[in-house]
């Protein structure tokens, strides 16, 4: 339950101390003058019951503590300890010299109370305030991603299966303690009996045991009826543990799966590749090129689809702010993603002009290109420049088009063979891919020859520098928390921090653009 008013009038002593000890150009003074923190109060209000519970700590105070924590790279305990003695912190927090501070554990509870959705709304509010100051334009967005290492130690498959089994048994314990004790005894027996076997054989025994427990758990869940709120939390924990166990068993049946669970304590983390292989997430951001303010961000699993996320980021920004982005610059992730390109450039949809490195040519220079092979209206017969035809086709690797193949006899005596290929294959003739998104790729190639493309590419390093700032200056390479939702909260707060830094710098360079925030009531 929130109080009606949290504002406490500073004493004359407070004003004197703050005036003497906090310089006029101190960064926190500038942030306090620039950002309207009271605008966040309404966003936070619905996280609290209007009638139930003890009076809560001021949510705006807690939000400011989060800002200080992520700006200065502090833990929950460290930011409270620093605010106890740091006069600049107290001035920024609107605390008098004798005001008490909340206990550190309250910050963790506050993050959980707000969750991903409200932190997202807070991030969007900062971007809205930047737009009010005239900083954010809609000419061009720069998009890029970097890797985030999960806050876990990656176990062996043997250990992973054991951890998942134990998590499931702990979730089952409130419902069938006797059966759980029997299964734990069985696990101990298996561990002893297989101690001298090869790891592959030990793993097979543990997987078989986990499969038996999962079958029993499925039957148990099917018989459960809705219960109390506490019982619902227990059931939710059981269903989550059971879903994880099913996923791990599915991974064991498909050793080549690219979506394998890597950790029982952070089941959302995935194996990805960013230069080298890593386990964790991707931080994907959209940057306004004029102001260098992050307008949207997302946290994806390590193996997430960064290309498709371009559409989601733009849709989120335009839905929240009602703007219309004109152009988008990305790295090579869109060079072979024709479906995403078509969606982005659709005039009836997002309608953005995409600037990205064009696809690599798949045919040697000086030879007939796929465009010079004619496809009939039904898309079933391909005709070559010499008039030869083929109906032999099969779907390409990504299912985005057809690979047509001519017979060797058709190509062997062709007078245009020297213009078609350097060497005739031993078993077949020319192979030509007709891609369903060839028009999109052709537009990228044509656009790459323009002067505007060169201008955009010169601006693209801004987004790489912004990611570097998050990683190098704010500890953004490693996740603080576990689970995709908690990790996204971390990066929403880091995004808020770097955006406010950028706003202060830009408005310091152009003071006439600044609009003072509302005074505390």
C-alpha positions, -999 to 999 in steps of 0.1 A, spaced: 0 0 0 14 34 -10 13 65 11 -4 96 -2 28 117 -1 64 107 3 80 141 -1 99 154 29 108 191 30 146 194 34 158 214 64 180 245 62 210 223 73 202 198 45 202 226 19 234 241 32 252 207 32 240 198 -3 249 233 -16 284 231 -2 293 195 -9 276 187 -42 290 208 -70 266 225 -93 279 205 -123 278 171 -106 263 145 -128 236 135 -104 225 171 -101 221 172 -139 202 139 -140 179 152 -112 172 184 -131 167 167 -165 147 135 -158 111 138 -145 112 109 -120 77 118 -108 64 106 -142 73 71 -132 51 71 -101 19 64 -121 37 35 -139 46 20 -105 13 26 -87 -5 -5 -100 23 -27 -86 9 -20 -51 -24 -28 -35 -44 4 -28 -58 -9 5 -39 -40 17 -5 -42 34 18 -20 54 28 14 39 54 7 13 88 24 8 86 51 -19 88 33 -52 104 63 -69 132 62 -42 137 25 -50 138 32 -87 164 59 -82 184 34 -62 182 10 -91 195 37 -114 225 44 -90 231 7 -87 234 1 -124 251 33 -132 280 28 -107 280 -11 -110 270 -17 -74 253 -47 -57 221 -43 -37 241 -41 -5 267 -18 -19 243 8 -32 226 11 2 259 14 20 271 41 -4 238 60 -1 243 60 36 274 81 35 274 97 0 260 132 1 255 134 -37 235 102 -35 213 116 -7 207 148 -27 197 128 -58 174 105 -37 157 135 -21 167 122 14 176 144 43 208 138 63 189 118 89 166 99 66 168 61 69 174 39 39 155 7 30 172 -27 37 191 -41 7 168 -71 3 140 -47 -6 157 -39 -39 155 -76 -50 118 -77 -40 112 -44 -59 127 -58 -91 105 -89 -87 74 -68 -80 79 -46 -111 89 -75 -133 98 -72 -170 67 -54 -181 70 -24 -158 107 -21 -162 100 -20 -200 75 8 -194 101 28 -174 126 24 -202 101 35 -227 92 66 -205 128 77 -206 128 74 -244 96 94 -244 112 122 -224 141 122 -248 117 127 -276 100 156 -257 135 173 -255 137 169 -293 166 145 -292 152 114 -309 145 116 -347 129 90 -370 153 92 -399 175 62 -393 178 33 -368 210 13 -363 206 -23 -351 232 -47 -337 236 -73 -310 263 -86 -287 266 -117 -266 259 -120 -229 275 -148 -209 251 -166 -185 257 -164 -148 262 -202 -145 288 -229 -146 280 -252 -175 278 -288 -161 285 -320 -179 255 -339 -193 257 -363 -165 255 -336 -139 228 -317 -158 205 -348 -159 211 -353 -121 203 -316 -114 171 -317 -134 161 -350 -117 167 -335 -82 148 -303 -91 118 -323 -102 119 -345 -71 120 -314 -49 89 -300 -67 72 -334 -62 81 -337 -25 50 -317 -12 27 -341 -31 43 -375 -25 71 -374 1 73 -411 5 76 -418 -33 102 -390 -36 123 -407 -8 121 -440 -27 132 -423 -60 162 -406 -42 172 -440 -28 170 -454 -63 192 -426 -76 218 -433 -50 218 -470 -59 222 -462 -96 251 -439 -88 269 -466 -68 262 -494 -92 274 -475 -123 305 -458 -107 329 -480 -127 311 -478 -161 318 -455 -190 302 -421 -189 279 -429 -218 266 -460 -199 262 -440 -167 243 -414 -186 219 -440 -201 210 -453 -166 203 -418 -153 182 -408 -184 162 -440 -180 155 -432 -143 146 -396 -151 122 -409 -178 104 -431 -152 101 -401 -128 87 -379 -155 61 -405 -164 50 -407 -128 50 -369 -125 28 -366 -156 2 -389 -141 3 -370 -108 -1 -335 -124 -31 -348 -144 -49 -357 -111 -42 -324 -93 -71 -300 -87 -68 -262 -83 -59 -253 -48 -50 -223 -26 -26 -195 -37 2 -213 -19 -8 -246 -36 -9 -229 -70 27 -217 -65 37 -253 -57 20 -266 -87 36 -239 -109 70 -249 -96 61 -286 -104 50 -278 -139 81 -258 -146 104 -285 -133 84 -311 -153 86 -291 -185 124 -287 -180 127 -325 -175 108 -332 -207 131 -308 -226 162 -324 -213 149 -359 -223 141 -346 -257 176 -332 -260 190 -367 -252 169 -382 -280 182 -356 -305 220 -351 -299 223 -328 -329 197 -303 -316 208 -267 -316 184 -257 -288 197 -279 -260 193 -269 -224 227 -259 -210 219 -254 -173 193 -265 -148 197 -233 -128 193 -211 -159 172 -232 -183 167 -202 -207 204 -199 -215 215 -214 -249 247 -221 -268 254 -193 -293 283 -182 -315 296 -146 -315 331 -150 -328 335 -180 -306 310 -203 -289 294 -192 -256 265 -200 -233 240 -173 -225 220 -147 -243 221 -119 -269 215 -83 -262 198 -68 -293 194 -30 -295 179 -3 -318 198 30 -318 187 64 -331 215 77 -352 211 114 -344 210 113 -306 226 78 -301 198 69 -277 186 33 -275 150 33 -286 143 -4 -281 161 -35 -268 155 -72 -264 173 -101 -248 173 -133 -269 186 -167 -261 221 -173 -273 207 -191 -304 179 -166 -309 169 -153 -343 185 -118 -343 173 -111 -379 136 -117 -371 140 -95 -339 146 -65 -362 109 -65 -369 99 -69 -332 121 -40 -321 107 -16 -347 71 -27 -341 76 -21 -303 90 13 -307 64 25 -332 36 10 -311 48 28 -279 57 62 -294 35 63 -325 64 73 -347 73 60 -382 110 50 -387 122 57 -422 154 36 -425 171 7 -408 208 -2 -409 220 -37 -398 251 -59 -403 251 -90 -424 223 -108 -405 197 -97 -431 219 -105 -461 202 -139 -466 169 -134 -448 146 -125 -476 114 -132 -457 124 -107 -430 135 -81 -456 101 -84 -473 83 -79 -440 104 -49 -431 101 -32 -465 64 -39 -470 47 -5 -476 15 -19 -459 35 -28 -428 67 -12 -414 77 3 -447 114 9 -438 143 11 -462 169 -15 -452 206 -9 -456 226 -40 -451 256 -57 -468 243 -74 -499 244 -112 -502 275 -128 -514 274 -138 -551 268 -175 -556 281 -176 -592 315 -167 -606 320 -133 -622 316 -133 -660 292 -163 -661 254 -164 -666 237 -154 -634 204 -170 -621 185 -139 -633 194 -149 -669 175 -182 -665 138 -178 -672 111 -194 -650 76 -201 -663 45 -186 -647 38 -218 -627 74 -218 -614 80 -254 -625 100 -251 -657 134 -233 -660 148 -222 -694 185 -214 -698 199 -187 -722 206 -214 -748 169 -225 -748 174 -258 -728 147 -266 -702 145 -286 -670 117 -296 -646 141 -313 -622 140 -293 -590 142 -297 -552 138 -273 -523 169 -254 -512 185 -257 -478 163 -230 -461 131 -237 -479 132 -203 -495 133 -214 -532 140 -242 -557 173 -256 -570 169 -265 -606 193 -290 -622 200 -295 -659 211 -329 -673 248 -332 -682 238 -341 -718 220 -308 -721 251 -288 -711 278 -310 -726 274 -298 -763 259 -264 -755 276 -236 -775 272 -212 -745 289 -236 -720 320 -214 -716 297 -186 -706 278 -207 -681 304 -225 -660 341 -231 -658 339 -269 -656 312 -293 -665 303 -316 -634 308 -353 -639 272 -364 -632 249 -334 -640 248 -300 -657 243 -265 -643 225 -261 -611 205 -228 -607 187 -216 -575 156 -195 -580 150 -178 -547 115 -166 -537 131 -135 -523 154 -126 -552 138 -92 -556 147 -83 -520 183 -94 -525 185 -75 -558 173 -43 -540 200 -48 -514 227 -51 -541 214 -21 -560 212 0 -528 247 -10 -519 260 9 -550 244 42 -539 260 71 -521 233 70 -494 244 34 -485 280 46 -480 267 74 -457 247 49 -436 276 25 -433 298 53 -420 272 59 -392 267 22 -383 297 20 -359 277 42 -335 257 12 -325 288 -9 -320 303 18 -297 270 19 -277 272 -19 -271 309 -15 -262 299 12 -236 274 -12 -220 299 -40 -220 330 -22 -209 318 5 -187 287 -11 -171 297 -48 -168 273 -58 -195 292 -88 -208 279 -111 -181 244 -116 -168 239 -107 -131 208 -128 -128 194 -161 -141 165 -166 -165 157 -146 -196 131 -123 -178 155 -113 -150 184 -108 -175 161 -86 -196 154 -64 -165 192 -60 -160 196 -48 -196 165 -25 -195 181 -8 -165 215 -6 -183 197 8 -213 180 34 -191 214 43 -176 232 48 -209 202 67 -223 202 92 -194 239 96 -197 235 105 -234 206 128 -227 227 147 -201 256 150 -226 235 162 -255 215 187 -235 247 200 -218 259 207 -254 226 224 -262 211 238 -230 183 256 -247 167 222 -256 164 212 -220 129 212 -203 131 212 -165 114 183 -148 85 190 -125 94 199 -89 87 174 -62 53 179 -46 
